[in-house]
Amino acid sequence: MAIHKPNLSVTEARRLANVRSAATDSSAVSMPPSPAAATAPATPTPTAEPVAPTANAKPTAADLRLPISSTLPSATKTSSHRPARAKEITRPTAQPSPHIFPARSDKVQVFVSALLPAPGVSPVFELLCRQHPPQKALQMILRRALHDYDEMLDSGAFQKAAVTYAPDDTVPVEFFVQTSRMMPLSLLAIARAHFDPLGLESSRAFGRKLATAALAAFFARELKRSI
């Protein structure tokens, strides 16, 4: 086999290698990146996964640090409730007060007086005199007699009842019973028309006639019950 003699000398071969090497370096710098390299997605950098602490591992300062959300005050959290407002002081509006008229009374005070009854006129009176003075005993009867006489004035039964009784002549006139009571105006008008039709009697005289008639009616009913 024949040996070919190289066409280049050693010096020229070295010069050609240097030129090729310089050309290769310049092309690598000036050559733009390929389209495939530009469109290739960037590879995500792997993150370190949290490692579960072991049973014997001691907590670090980072583990003991509270979460930021738990340390925030409650006022910064979004709430649907609005802050409570101060209660407004409501003053009642002044209402016009109606005219106040005094209530009209349908009763009037009447002063009455009566003499002590004679013995035998009223068994109840004699029974009460055993426990009370004669004036006190007659006053107790008169209170009940006037109440019953109001009913007689209302029903008209007073027109047929007795108007007087026998007084005790042994007792001085000064020993009489005097008191007052409230009487309806309607019944007072009837009694006035009956005992003082002319309207000339004084209040004292009218009161004596009214009390005497009330006692007489009481004593008459008492005698009827005892028979």
Sequence and secondary structure as in RCSB ss.txt:
>XXXX:A:sequence
MAIHKPNLSVTEARRLANVRSAATDSSAVSMPPSPAAATAPATPTPTAEPVAPTANAKPTAADLRLPISSTLPSA
TKTSSHRPARAKEITRPTAQPSPHIFPARSDKVQVFVSALLPAPGVSPVFELLCRQHPPQKALQMILRRALHDYD
EMLDSGAFQKAAVTYAPDDTVPVEFFVQTSRMMPLSLLAIARAHFDPLGLESSRAFGRKLATAALAAFFARELKR
SI
>XXXX:A:secstr
      SS HHHHHHHHHHHHHHHHHHHHHS   HHHHHS              TT    HHHHS  HHHHS GG
GS  SS                        SEEEEEEEEE B TTS HHHHHHTTTS HHHHHHHHHHHHHHHHH
HHHHHTGGGGS     B TTS TT EEEEEEEEEHHHHHHHHHHH TTS S HHHHHHHHHHHHHHHHHHHHHHH
H 
